[in-house]
Amino acid sequence: MPSPQPPSPSFPSLARRKGPLDALLGEADRALRVLAGASSAGRPYPAGPEAAETLTPDDRRHAAGLMRVNHVGEICAQALYRGQALACADESVRRMFQDAATEEVDHLAWCERRLGELRSRPSLLNPLWYAGSFGLGLLAGRAGVRRNLGFMAETERQVEAHLESHLKRLPAQDERSRQVVDQMKQDEINHRVSAERAGAAPLSWPVRGAMRALSRVMTSTAYWI
């Protein structure tokens, strides 16, 4: 009769739980891909296939400056929502921020494509804009769910106004940029409404004023640099 086999040795599982460092490394990887211009849109380009345009050199430079500002706004939105999601304790609200960030990737890719069509480039200060916005997102996420949502709603409200002003300031014959900006505006309205329905708390006027002041610094700088 064969002798009984000794029990197989048990080894501790090599799998480990993901911790905060893993999340930060994942966000760092995402930031590098965003800043490298590796974003691709999941939805069709609002302006359609590239077509011949009759923009004057001055109109082209002006349109490129405005689209560079819009591109910076999308860099900031991507970083802001990723930071807010990372610091948010509520799973359903965290998913809302992640979904908004994913939709903003479309905007980012569209703005990059339009800048290429205008023979221009993104802002040279994009790493600075991304880092600052990600830090703001982390702070907002630590302020509680309703204030976190309030920050999202107020951000989108100000972005709506900003995009509306660009629709008026773009050269009259630049219909392609206008189509991109108009679709972006509709998406930002949807983000604001979603945050408000989820229970966003109104922000105090000093916070709203500070956000507008920072936005003016960003837009006036990004138009040129």
N, C-alpha and C positions, 0 to 999 in steps of 0.2 A: 504494500500500500504506500503510495507516494506521501512523503512528509509534507505537512502544510507549508504553503509559501508565506514568507514573512510579509507583513503589510507594507505596501508601497510608501516610501517617504513622501510626506506632504510638504509642498513648498508654498511660501507666501505668494499671493498674487502679485504679478509684476505691474499690473495696472494701478494707476493712482488717480486720485481725484484731482480735477483741475482747480487750481486756486487763483487768487487775485493776480499773481504774477503771470499766469497763463493768459488771463483776460487782457492784461496790459500789453503783453507781447503780441497778442492777436490784433489789438488796436494799433500798435506801432506798425505792424505789417500792412494793415489796411491803409494807414496814413501814407506810407511810402508808395503804395500803389496808386492812391489818389493823386499824390503830388507828382508822380512820374507820368501822369496822363494816361494811365492804363485802364481807365473806366470805359465801359461799353454800355450803351443804352439797351434797355429791354423793350422799349416801345419805338415805333417808327419816328424818324426825324420830322418834326412838324413842318419844316420848309420844303420837304420833298426832295427829289433829285436835284443835284447842282445844275444851275442854269446860268446863262449869260446875264450880266448885270450892267447897268449904265451909271454906276456911281462915280462921281467926280473924286479925285484924290482927297480933297478936303472932306467930302461926305464919307468916304471910306475910312479915313482916320478917325472921324467923329464916331461913326458906328462901331469901329473896333474898340475905341475907348469905352463906350457904353457897354459893349458885350464883355470886355475885360472886367468891368465892374460887376456885371452879372455873374461872370465866372467866379470871381472872388466871393460873391455872395453865396454861391453854391459850395465852394470850398468851406466857408464858414458854417453853412447849414449842415454839411456832412459831419464836420467835427463836432459841432454843437450837439446834434442829436445822438451821435455815438457816445459823447461824454454824458449826456443826460440819461441815456439807456444804461450805461455802465454803472451809474450811481443810484439808479432807481430800484427800490425794494419791491415794488409791485410788478408781478410778472406780466399782467395784461397791459399795463401802461408801458412797461419796458418794450413789449412787442410793438406798441404803437409808435414809439420813437424809432425802433429799428425799421419798421415798415416805411416811415417817413424818410429815413435816411436812404433807404433803397430807392425810393422814388426820386430823391434828390440826385441820385447817381445819373438818372436819365438827363436831368437838367445840366449836370456837369458835362456829360458827354456832348450834349447838344451845343452848349456854349463853346466847348473846345472845337467842335466841328465848324461852327460859324466863324470863330476867330481864324481858323485855317482858311476858310473861304475868303475872308477879308484880308488875307495875307498878313496876319498879325500874330501876336503871342499872348499867353497868359501873364499875369502879374509875376514879377520877379520876387515879390514878398510873400508868395503863397505859403511857404513853411511857417512864417510868422503868423499869418492869419489863421492857419490851421491850429497851431499850438495854443494861441490865445483863445480861440473859440472852444477848443476841447476843454481847456481849464474852466471856462465859464459854464460849460455844460456840466462838468463835475460839481461845481458849486450849486448850480440850480437843482441838480439831482439830489443834493444833500439837504435841500430846503423843505422837503416834504412833497408828497404826490401832487397836491392841488397847486402849490406854488410852481412846481416843476412844469405842470401842464400850463399854468398861467404864463410862464416864460415862453413856452412854445407858442401860445396863442398871440402874445404881444409881438414876438419876433415875426410871426407870419403877417400880422396886421401891418407892421412897418414895412415888411418886404412887399406886400401888396401895393402900398402907396408908392414905394420906390419903383416898382415895375410899371405902374401906371404912368409915372412921370417919364419913364424911358420910352413908353409907347408914344408919348407926345413929342419927345425930343429927338427920336430917331429921324434920319432924313426921310422925306416924304416918299421917295422912290425905293427905300430899303424895305420892301415887303417881306423878304426872307427873314431878316432879324425880327421884324414885328411878329411874324407867325410863331417864332420860337418863344419870344417874350410873352406873348398872349397865352400860350399853352402853359408856360411856367406860372403865370399869374393865376390861372384857373386851379392848378394843383395846389398852390399856396393857400388859396381860399379854402379848399377842401381840408387841408391840414389844420387851419385855424378852427374851422367848424368842428372837426373831430375833437380837438383839444377842449373846446368850449363844452361840447356835449358830454365829455368825459369828466367834467367838474373843475375846469380851470378856474383858479382864483385870480381876480383882477390884481395887477401889480400896482404898487404905490407910484405916485407921480415922480418922485426922485429917481426910482429905478427906471421908469419909462424914459425920463429925460436923459439919464446916463446912457441908455441903450441908443437913443437917437444921436447923442453926441459922438459915441463911438462909431456909429454907422456913418456919420458925416466925415470923420477922419478917414475911415476905410475907403469910402467911395471917392473922395477927392484925391486920395493918393493912388488908388488902383487905376484911375482913368489914365494916368501918365506912366506909372511904374509897374 
